Amino acid sequence: MKQLGPDAMVRQMHKMGITSYVDPVVSLCVGSADLSVFEMVSAYNTFPSGGVYAYPMFVTRIEDSEGNVLARFSQRKRAAVDTRANSEMVSMMRGVVDGGTGGRLRSKYGLKGQIAGKTGTTNDNSDGWFIGYTPRITAGIWVGAEDRYVHFTSTALGQGANMALPIWGLWMKKVIADGTLGISSEDVFDFPEVGCSGFDAAEYNKNLEEYYFD
């Protein structure tokens, strides 16, 4: 934040799908913006998508009573994060699960495979967050109240790792157990790892910019 300033961060947030007004202040780097779960999940989904933001869709097609397709809708995408920076972000957020505040996804809920995510806790333990993703699915959990005076009395109880992450862990266990969803603990991120040899990040990003559009 000191090097780039808050305006650059706001521009990047909007590139990743944040539509709410964000006040360009230095405290953004510790999470001062008040955003919806919808915005946060759609923005985080950029990371497992290789740095490409995909506009969320609610309807993919419309059919009549006889099954005839009346309309189809395609998803709009755009390059949002430099590929190497995106890979580094995924690597760091995998560290949250493998050895950080999200570690109980492994130790308590027994989740295997590649998982990345981030816990979050607001002032006075009023809000607890966990947004996590695998190579094929992204989901976010918020626990709190409309009135910020409603809060836990201690971080031991009210941090995101304690009041939001368990919901994500239980839900993900059910997702993986349901074989009809196509989500498996064997899924892997299908973009280049940070520092791999023979990878031209500049050329890869150039191709993304040419292919994806607003």
Backbone as CSV, one residue per row, in Angstrom:
resi,resn,N_x,N_y,N_z,CA_x,CA_y,CA_z,C_x,C_y,C_z
1,MET,0.834,-1.203,0.000,0.000,0.000,0.000,0.870,1.253,0.000
2,LYS,1.978,1.193,0.744,2.880,2.350,0.812,3.503,2.629,-0.551
3,GLN,3.797,1.577,-1.317,4.442,1.756,-2.615,3.482,2.204,-3.706
4,LEU,2.274,1.640,-3.713,1.345,1.880,-4.825,0.228,2.867,-4.499
5,GLY,-0.132,2.988,-3.233,-1.189,3.914,-2.859,-2.572,3.290,-2.955
6,PRO,-3.550,3.871,-2.245,-4.900,3.293,-2.196,-5.658,3.372,-3.516
7,ASP,-5.387,4.376,-4.342,-6.113,4.496,-5.616,-5.838,3.301,-6.517
8,ALA,-4.585,2.843,-6.542,-4.239,1.676,-7.351,-4.963,0.435,-6.840
9,MET,-5.103,0.333,-5.533,-5.788,-0.827,-4.970,-7.268,-0.804,-5.329
10,VAL,-7.885,0.363,-5.275,-9.302,0.480,-5.639,-9.512,0.096,-7.099
11,ARG,-8.608,0.544,-7.973,-8.729,0.187,-9.389,-8.639,-1.332,-9.574
12,GLN,-7.723,-1.963,-8.837,-7.582,-3.409,-8.951,-8.817,-4.126,-8.425
13,MET,-9.386,-3.630,-7.345,-10.601,-4.227,-6.792,-11.742,-4.177,-7.801
14,HIS,-11.880,-3.040,-8.480,-12.940,-2.915,-9.476,-12.683,-3.828,-10.673
15,LYS,-11.411,-4.020,-11.014,-11.081,-4.960,-12.095,-11.511,-6.365,-11.754
16,MET,-11.485,-6.680,-10.478,-11.829,-8.029,-10.032,-13.308,-8.158,-9.678
17,GLY,-14.121,-7.178,-10.057,-15.560,-7.329,-9.927,-16.221,-6.640,-8.761
18,ILE,-15.475,-5.915,-7.936,-16.096,-5.167,-6.847,-16.825,-3.970,-7.453
19,THR,-18.129,-3.901,-7.244,-18.926,-2.824,-7.841,-19.301,-1.725,-6.854
20,SER,-19.194,-2.005,-5.556,-19.523,-1.001,-4.546,-18.507,0.140,-4.562
21,TYR,-18.934,1.303,-4.077,-17.983,2.401,-3.919,-16.983,2.023,-2.832
22,VAL,-15.709,2.224,-3.122,-14.646,1.931,-2.159,-13.854,3.207,-1.921
23,ASP,-13.829,3.661,-0.691,-13.102,4.876,-0.344,-11.601,4.605,-0.436
24,PRO,-10.857,5.355,-1.253,-9.419,5.102,-1.425,-8.601,5.588,-0.228
25,VAL,-8.552,4.774,0.797,-7.807,5.115,2.011,-6.776,4.026,2.300
26,VAL,-5.741,4.396,3.022,-4.643,3.474,3.294,-5.111,2.251,4.082
27,SER,-6.125,2.423,4.924,-6.591,1.306,5.756,-7.262,0.196,4.955
28,LEU,-7.409,0.371,3.648,-7.933,-0.713,2.813,-7.094,-1.976,2.942
29,CYS,-5.808,-1.808,3.193,-4.921,-2.980,3.240,-5.206,-3.865,4.447
30,VAL,-6.012,-3.395,5.405,-6.399,-4.243,6.526,-7.899,-4.519,6.504
31,GLY,-8.541,-4.266,5.357,-9.926,-4.689,5.190,-10.980,-3.728,5.674
32,SER,-10.813,-2.434,5.448,-11.784,-1.455,5.953,-13.022,-1.313,5.079
33,ALA,-13.009,-1.825,3.851,-14.162,-1.691,2.959,-15.301,-2.603,3.405
34,ASP,-16.526,-2.110,3.291,-17.706,-2.877,3.681,-18.327,-3.459,2.419
35,LEU,-18.095,-4.750,2.165,-18.516,-5.376,0.919,-19.424,-6.563,1.182
36,SER,-20.185,-6.939,0.151,-21.115,-8.060,0.275,-20.406,-9.391,0.041
37,VAL,-21.023,-10.463,0.502,-20.490,-11.801,0.259,-20.448,-12.072,-1.243
38,PHE,-21.477,-11.622,-1.960,-21.545,-11.816,-3.412,-20.321,-11.217,-4.099
39,GLU,-19.971,-9.976,-3.753,-18.816,-9.321,-4.367,-17.518,-10.025,-3.997
40,MET,-17.385,-10.389,-2.738,-16.148,-11.012,-2.288,-15.911,-12.360,-2.960
41,VAL,-16.969,-13.162,-3.064,-16.812,-14.483,-3.666,-16.508,-14.363,-5.155
42,SER,-17.200,-13.462,-5.846,-16.946,-13.316,-7.279,-15.542,-12.784,-7.533
43,ALA,-15.039,-11.919,-6.650,-13.678,-11.405,-6.803,-12.645,-12.492,-6.512
44,TYR,-12.839,-13.242,-5.441,-11.909,-14.322,-5.099,-11.867,-15.399,-6.171
45,ASN,-12.961,-15.584,-6.878,-13.010,-16.610,-7.916,-12.029,-16.311,-9.047
46,THR,-11.539,-15.073,-9.111,-10.526,-14.720,-10.104,-9.258,-15.553,-9.917
47,PHE,-8.915,-15.859,-8.680,-7.659,-16.557,-8.411,-7.634,-17.983,-8.953
48,PRO,-8.614,-18.835,-8.654,-8.561,-20.180,-9.246,-8.810,-20.182,-10.749
49,SER,-9.290,-19.046,-11.279,-9.541,-18.936,-12.719,-8.315,-18.433,-13.475
50,GLY,-7.158,-18.432,-12.822,-5.927,-18.042,-13.490,-5.780,-16.554,-13.720
51,GLY,-6.447,-15.736,-12.906,-6.350,-14.287,-13.048,-7.432,-13.687,-13.931
52,VAL,-8.406,-14.495,-14.311,-9.493,-14.033,-15.184,-10.763,-13.865,-14.361
53,TYR,-11.354,-12.676,-14.433,-12.612,-12.432,-13.731,-13.775,-12.838,-14.624
54,ALA,-14.701,-13.625,-14.068,-15.893,-14.059,-14.795,-17.120,-13.441,-14.138
55,TYR,-17.918,-12.729,-14.934,-19.130,-12.129,-14.398,-20.080,-13.233,-13.918
56,PRO,-20.576,-13.152,-12.685,-21.491,-14.189,-12.183,-22.765,-14.254,-13.033
57,MET,-23.258,-15.474,-13.231,-24.475,-15.695,-14.006,-25.502,-16.448,-13.171
58,PHE,-26.749,-16.037,-13.292,-27.830,-16.737,-12.608,-28.629,-17.608,-13.578
59,VAL,-28.677,-17.212,-14.836,-29.444,-17.949,-15.838,-28.530,-18.256,-17.017
60,THR,-28.435,-19.512,-17.401,-27.618,-19.897,-18.551,-28.455,-20.136,-19.803
61,ARG,-29.734,-20.510,-19.619,-30.615,-20.679,-20.775,-32.071,-20.613,-20.333
62,ILE,-32.964,-20.381,-21.289,-34.403,-20.368,-21.046,-35.047,-21.378,-21.980
63,GLU,-35.880,-22.261,-21.428,-36.579,-23.267,-22.221,-38.087,-23.120,-22.046
64,ASP,-38.845,-23.554,-23.072,-40.297,-23.566,-22.930,-40.735,-24.885,-22.286
65,SER,-42.031,-25.091,-22.169,-42.555,-26.265,-21.468,-42.235,-27.577,-22.167
66,GLU,-41.842,-27.502,-23.433,-41.506,-28.702,-24.191,-39.999,-28.928,-24.306
67,GLY,-39.237,-28.107,-23.633,-37.798,-28.283,-23.637,-37.064,-27.592,-24.760
68,ASN,-37.783,-26.807,-25.564,-37.128,-26.057,-26.639,-36.380,-24.870,-26.057
69,VAL,-35.137,-24.712,-26.467,-34.319,-23.611,-25.948,-34.704,-22.311,-26.631
70,LEU,-35.160,-21.358,-25.849,-35.573,-20.060,-26.380,-34.428,-19.053,-26.386
71,ALA,-33.510,-19.207,-25.439,-32.376,-18.284,-25.371,-31.242,-18.922,-24.591
72,ARG,-30.027,-18.603,-24.994,-28.834,-19.020,-24.270,-28.028,-17.783,-23.909
73,PHE,-27.332,-17.858,-22.792,-26.545,-16.719,-22.334,-25.113,-17.179,-22.071
74,SER,-24.159,-16.480,-22.613,-22.757,-16.833,-22.419,-22.135,-15.920,-21.373
75,GLN,-21.126,-16.447,-20.711,-20.481,-15.700,-19.635,-19.455,-14.723,-20.181
76,ARG,-19.437,-13.533,-19.608,-18.445,-12.538,-19.982,-17.246,-12.645,-19.048
77,LYS,-16.060,-12.514,-19.613,-14.832,-12.642,-18.839,-13.861,-11.529,-19.213
78,ARG,-12.914,-11.285,-18.311,-11.850,-10.332,-18.626,-10.616,-10.653,-17.792
79,ALA,-9.458,-10.393,-18.360,-8.205,-10.549,-17.616,-8.165,-9.499,-16.520
80,ALA,-7.875,-9.918,-15.296,-7.934,-8.996,-14.166,-6.654,-8.948,-13.345
81,VAL,-5.908,-10.055,-13.296,-4.710,-10.113,-12.467,-3.568,-10.695,-13.295
82,ASP,-2.411,-10.068,-13.222,-1.213,-10.586,-13.861,-1.011,-12.043,-13.456
83,THR,-0.656,-12.872,-14.419,-0.587,-14.312,-14.187,0.388,-14.689,-13.072
84,ARG,1.575,-14.105,-13.089,2.553,-14.449,-12.055,2.082,-13.979,-10.683
85,ALA,1.532,-12.777,-10.617,1.000,-12.287,-9.347,-0.144,-13.171,-8.867
86,ASN,-0.981,-13.616,-9.803,-2.098,-14.486,-9.448,-1.594,-15.803,-8.871
87,SER,-0.569,-16.388,-9.501,-0.013,-17.644,-9.004,0.569,-17.472,-7.609
88,GLU,1.188,-16.322,-7.365,1.752,-16.058,-6.044,0.647,-15.925,-5.002
89,MET,-0.461,-15.275,-5.376,-1.580,-15.136,-4.452,-2.163,-16.500,-4.090
90,VAL,-2.326,-17.352,-5.106,-2.859,-18.691,-4.845,-1.906,-19.460,-3.930
91,SER,-0.611,-19.338,-4.180,0.375,-20.017,-3.352,0.288,-19.548,-1.900
92,MET,0.160,-18.236,-1.701,0.070,-17.707,-0.339,-1.205,-18.168,0.351
93,MET,-2.304,-18.169,-0.392,-3.570,-18.563,0.228,-3.671,-20.073,0.431
94,ARG,-2.914,-20.846,-0.332,-2.817,-22.278,-0.016,-2.066,-22.443,1.308
95,GLY,-1.128,-21.549,1.575,-0.395,-21.589,2.834,-1.288,-21.330,4.034
96,VAL,-2.346,-20.538,3.842,-3.306,-20.278,4.920,-3.950,-21.586,5.375
97,VAL,-4.247,-22.443,4.410,-4.908,-23.725,4.705,-3.895,-24.769,5.163
98,ASP,-2.732,-24.785,4.537,-1.748,-25.833,4.831,-0.971,-25.577,6.117
99,GLY,-0.906,-24.295,6.561,-0.128,-24.050,7.762,-0.451,-22.757,8.474
100,GLY,-1.650,-22.208,8.210,-2.020,-20.935,8.808,-3.347,-21.003,9.544
101,THR,-4.082,-19.886,9.530,-5.327,-19.799,10.286,-6.424,-20.712,9.751
102,GLY,-6.258,-21.222,8.527,-7.241,-22.152,7.969,-6.860,-23.598,8.140
103,GLY,-5.880,-23.875,8.982,-5.333,-25.212,9.111,-6.314,-26.266,9.579
104,ARG,-7.373,-25.876,10.297,-8.303,-26.892,10.797,-9.131,-27.528,9.681
105,LEU,-9.104,-26.932,8.469,-9.734,-27.625,7.337,-9.057,-28.966,7.104
106,ARG,-7.768,-29.019,7.390,-7.024,-30.275,7.283,-7.163,-31.106,8.570
107,SER,-6.845,-30.485,9.704,-6.733,-31.236,10.949,-8.073,-31.683,11.515
108,LYS,-9.092,-30.846,11.400,-10.384,-31.171,12.007,-11.372,-31.745,11.006
109,TYR,-11.392,-31.181,9.804,-12.403,-31.605,8.830,-11.858,-32.581,7.796
110,GLY,-10.554,-32.832,7.844,-9.950,-33.879,7.038,-9.996,-33.645,5.537
111,LEU,-10.080,-32.405,5.108,-10.136,-32.112,3.681,-8.770,-32.314,3.038
112,LYS,-8.757,-32.961,1.889,-7.533,-33.239,1.161,-7.489,-32.407,-0.119
113,GLY,-6.373,-32.514,-0.826,-6.256,-31.862,-2.121,-5.859,-30.400,-2.027
114,GLN,-5.920,-29.715,-3.152,-5.492,-28.330,-3.239,-6.641,-27.395,-2.829
115,ILE,-6.423,-26.684,-1.732,-7.404,-25.731,-1.207,-6.669,-24.464,-0.829
116,ALA,-7.250,-23.326,-1.168,-6.691,-22.035,-0.784,-7.802,-21.193,-0.179
117,GLY,-7.437,-20.213,0.621,-8.483,-19.384,1.212,-7.929,-18.335,2.147
118,LYS,-8.844,-17.602,2.778,-8.446,-16.545,3.706,-9.506,-16.367,4.777
119,THR,-9.057,-16.344,6.015,-9.948,-16.015,7.121,-9.985,-14.506,7.295
120,GLY,-11.021,-14.013,7.951,-11.121,-12.581,8.205,-11.918,-12.312,9.464
121,THR,-11.482,-11.311,10.230,-12.161,-10.938,11.469,-12.188,-9.416,11.567
122,THR,-13.373,-8.842,11.823,-13.470,-7.384,11.918,-13.328,-6.926,13.364
123,ASN,-13.296,-5.614,13.546,-13.132,-5.031,14.880,-14.177,-5.568,15.854
124,ASP,-13.741,-5.820,17.065,-14.604,-6.295,18.156,-15.268,-7.628,17.840
125,ASN,-14.700,-8.364,16.898,-15.227,-9.690,16.550,-16.697,-9.636,16.119
126,SER,-17.038,-8.566,15.382,-18.417,-8.413,14.901,-18.701,-9.266,13.673
127,ASP,-17.690,-9.489,12.842,-17.869,-10.262,11.615,-16.770,-11.308,11.495
128,GLY,-17.182,-12.500,11.111,-16.212,-13.548,10.825,-16.362,-13.992,9.383
129,TRP,-15.232,-14.115,8.686,-15.243,-14.481,7.268,-14.364,-15.690,7.000
130,PHE,-14.765,-16.472,6.025,-13.837,-17.386,5.378,-14.260,-17.535,3.926
131,ILE,-13.340,-17.235,3.036,-13.568,-17.459,1.614,-12.510,-18.444,1.144
132,GLY,-12.962,-19.543,0.602,-12.044,-20.584,0.166,-12.353,-21.047,-1.237
133,TYR,-11.361,-21.629,-1.867,-11.569,-22.144,-3.219,-10.669,-23.348,-3.475
134,THR,-11.164,-24.207,-4.337,-10.403,-25.328,-4.875,-10.232,-25.026,-6.362
135,PRO,-9.577,-25.880,-7.118,-9.432,-25.595,-8.547,-10.763,-25.472,-9.300
136,ARG,-11.877,-25.983,-8.722,-13.126,-26.013,-9.473,-14.299,-25.306,-8.809
137,ILE,-14.129,-24.820,-7.586,-15.270,-24.182,-6.931,-14.784,-23.150,-5.911
138,THR,-15.536,-22.052,-5.801,-15.234,-20.981,-4.851,-16.478,-20.712,-4.011
139,ALA,-16.290,-20.544,-2.712,-17.428,-20.269,-1.832,-16.980,-19.381,-0.683
140,GLY,-17.914,-18.591,-0.171,-17.587,-17.691,0.928,-18.611,-17.772,2.046
141,ILE,-18.139,-17.603,3.270,-18.995,-17.638,4.457,-18.805,-16.342,5.240
142,TRP,-19.918,-15.716,5.592,-19.891,-14.560,6.491,-20.794,-14.856,7.671
143,VAL,-20.299,-14.604,8.865,-21.101,-14.754,10.077,-21.090,-13.422,10.809
144,GLY,-22.268,-12.890,11.065,-22.349,-11.610,11.748,-23.787,-11.165,11.866
145,ALA,-23.984,-9.890,12.131,-25.324,-9.330,12.269,-25.366,-7.976,11.570
146,GLU,-26.567,-7.559,11.185,-26.710,-6.245,10.563,-26.260,-5.145,11.527
147,ASP,-26.487,-5.355,12.800,-26.085,-4.406,13.830,-24.697,-4.790,14.328
148,ARG,-23.716,-3.934,14.118,-22.334,-4.245,14.497,-22.130,-4.315,16.017
149,TYR,-23.114,-3.863,16.793,-22.981,-3.987,18.242,-23.158,-5.430,18.691
150,VAL,-23.673,-6.261,17.806,-23.770,-7.696,18.102,-22.419,-8.321,17.761
151,HIS,-21.720,-8.832,18.751,-20.397,-9.386,18.487,-19.998,-10.359,19.582
152,PHE,-18.992,-11.166,19.277,-18.444,-12.077,20.270,-17.572,-11.295,21.251
153,THR,-17.415,-11.845,22.439,-16.671,-11.137,23.470,-15.169,-11.339,23.377
154,SER,-14.734,-12.318,22.579,-13.302,-12.573,22.469,-12.965,-13.066,21.066
155,THR,-11.725,-12.850,20.654,-11.265,-13.331,19.362,-11.212,-14.857,19.340
156,ALA,-10.993,-15.455,20.484,-10.969,-16.916,20.551,-12.279,-17.511,20.060
157,LEU,-13.386,-16.798,20.275,-14.694,-17.259,19.820,-15.094,-16.630,18.495
158,GLY,-14.734,-15.364,18.304,-15.302,-14.601,17.198,-14.460,-14.462,15.947
159,GLN,-13.270,-15.024,15.912,-12.463,-14.885,14.707,-13.044,-15.726,13.572
160,GLY,-12.713,-15.335,12.341,-13.232,-16.042,11.178,-12.918,-17.515,11.178
161,ALA,-11.758,-17.884,11.714,-11.357,-19.288,11.754,-12.261,-20.116,12.650
162,ASN,-12.956,-19.450,13.598,-13.809,-20.168,14.538,-15.288,-20.107,14.180
163,MET,-15.764,-19.000,13.615,-17.204,-18.921,13.378,-17.607,-18.981,11.909
164,ALA,-16.675,-18.862,10.975,-17.028,-18.951,9.556,-16.400,-20.179,8.894
165,LEU,-15.132,-20.418,9.162,-14.433,-21.549,8.539,-15.119,-22.901,8.791
166,PRO,-15.634,-23.191,9.999,-16.272,-24.496,10.198,-17.452,-24.746,9.254
167,ILE,-18.208,-23.699,8.940,-19.340,-23.848,8.017,-18.820,-24.235,6.635
168,TRP,-17.749,-23.573,6.213,-17.157,-23.872,4.905,-16.629,-25.310,4.881
169,GLY,-15.984,-25.709,5.967,-15.415,-27.050,6.027,-16.476,-28.137,5.934
170,LEU,-17.567,-27.983,6.690,-18.646,-28.971,6.660,-19.321,-29.007,5.290
171,TRP,-19.509,-27.830,4.710,-20.132,-27.752,3.381,-19.251,-28.406,2.321
172,MET,-17.948,-28.114,2.359,-17.043,-28.682,1.357,-16.954,-30.202,1.473
173,LYS,-17.015,-30.724,2.684,-17.015,-32.182,2.848,-18.209,-32.799,2.122
174,LYS,-19.375,-32.152,2.204,-20.563,-32.659,1.530,-20.440,-32.521,0.012
175,VAL,-19.833,-31.416,-0.438,-19.644,-31.207,-1.875,-18.784,-32.318,-2.463
176,ILE,-17.673,-32.621,-1.801,-16.765,-33.652,-2.303,-17.406,-35.034,-2.220
177,ALA,-18.191,-35.253,-1.168,-18.832,-36.560,-0.996,-19.908,-36.814,-2.056
178,ASP,-20.471,-35.744,-2.613,-21.504,-35.877,-3.635,-20.836,-36.009,-5.002
179,GLY,-20.689,-37.230,-5.452,-19.974,-37.474,-6.695,-20.629,-36.899,-7.928
180,THR,-21.905,-36.525,-7.845,-22.605,-35.993,-9.026,-22.197,-34.562,-9.362
181,LEU,-21.501,-33.881,-8.458,-21.142,-32.483,-8.676,-19.845,-32.312,-9.457
182,GLY,-19.086,-33.359,-9.598,-17.839,-33.283,-10.354,-16.710,-32.585,-9.624
183,ILE,-16.821,-32.436,-8.308,-15.771,-31.809,-7.506,-15.020,-32.907,-6.763
184,SER,-13.697,-32.922,-6.909,-12.895,-33.989,-6.316,-11.675,-33.427,-5.606
185,SER,-11.210,-34.135,-4.608,-9.976,-33.730,-3.921,-8.752,-33.955,-4.798
186,GLU,-8.942,-34.591,-5.955,-7.842,-34.813,-6.893,-7.679,-33.649,-7.872
187,ASP,-8.591,-32.683,-7.856,-8.510,-31.539,-8.774,-7.257,-30.716,-8.483
188,VAL,-6.637,-30.185,-9.542,-5.435,-29.351,-9.383,-5.605,-28.064,-10.167
189,PHE,-4.967,-27.008,-9.698,-4.997,-25.733,-10.403,-4.290,-25.903,-11.744
190,ASP,-4.948,-25.471,-12.826,-4.419,-25.766,-14.162,-3.710,-24.581,-14.806
191,PHE,-3.094,-23.721,-13.981,-2.271,-22.651,-14.527,-0.854,-22.806,-13.990
192,PRO,0.129,-22.173,-14.647,1.539,-22.403,-14.283,1.843,-22.057,-12.832
193,GLU,2.673,-22.879,-12.215,3.130,-22.606,-10.863,4.153,-21.474,-10.878
194,VAL,4.271,-20.780,-9.761,5.242,-19.696,-9.662,6.652,-20.243,-9.848
195,GLY,7.432,-19.578,-10.713,8.828,-19.925,-10.875,9.106,-21.119,-11.754
196,CYS,8.076,-21.677,-12.422,8.346,-22.845,-13.264,9.148,-22.423,-14.484
197,SER,10.033,-23.280,-14.942,10.908,-22.946,-16.057,10.161,-22.971,-17.378
198,GLY,10.604,-22.148,-18.303,10.031,-22.145,-19.635,8.694,-21.435,-19.740
199,PHE,8.278,-20.728,-18.685,6.989,-20.044,-18.695,7.195,-18.554,-18.941
200,ASP,6.608,-18.036,-20.006,6.717,-16.627,-20.357,5.462,-15.906,-19.863
201,ALA,5.539,-15.304,-18.677,4.368,-14.655,-18.082,3.864,-13.504,-18.942
202,ALA,4.781,-12.721,-19.518,4.377,-11.568,-20.324,3.567,-12.011,-21.540
203,GLU,4.019,-13.054,-22.203,3.309,-13.542,-23.382,1.956,-14.137,-22.990
204,TYR,1.920,-14.822,-21.857,0.667,-15.415,-21.396,-0.358,-14.325,-21.098
205,ASN,0.067,-13.257,-20.421,-0.836,-12.156,-20.100,-1.298,-11.429,-21.350
206,LYS,-0.408,-11.292,-22.343,-0.775,-10.642,-23.594,-1.889,-11.430,-24.281
207,ASN,-1.765,-12.750,-24.289,-2.792,-13.589,-24.899,-4.119,-13.469,-24.159
208,LEU,-4.062,-13.375,-22.826,-5.296,-13.207,-22.048,-6.001,-11.906,-22.412
209,GLU,-5.203,-10.831,-22.499,-5.789,-9.519,-22.806,-6.452,-9.533,-24.182
210,GLU,-5.881,-10.258,-25.130,-6.440,-10.288,-26.461,-7.704,-11.149,-26.525
211,TYR,-7.762,-12.185,-25.673,-8.868,-13.125,-25.759,-10.081,-12.671,-24.950
212,TYR,-9.831,-12.205,-23.735,-10.944,-11.818,-22.875,-11.253,-10.339,-23.025
213,PHE,-12.488,-9.980,-22.854,-12.906,-8.605,-23.063,-14.033,-8.253,-22.095
214,ASP,-14.297,-6.964,-21.952,-15.387,-6.507,-21.061,-16.724,-6.830,-21.692
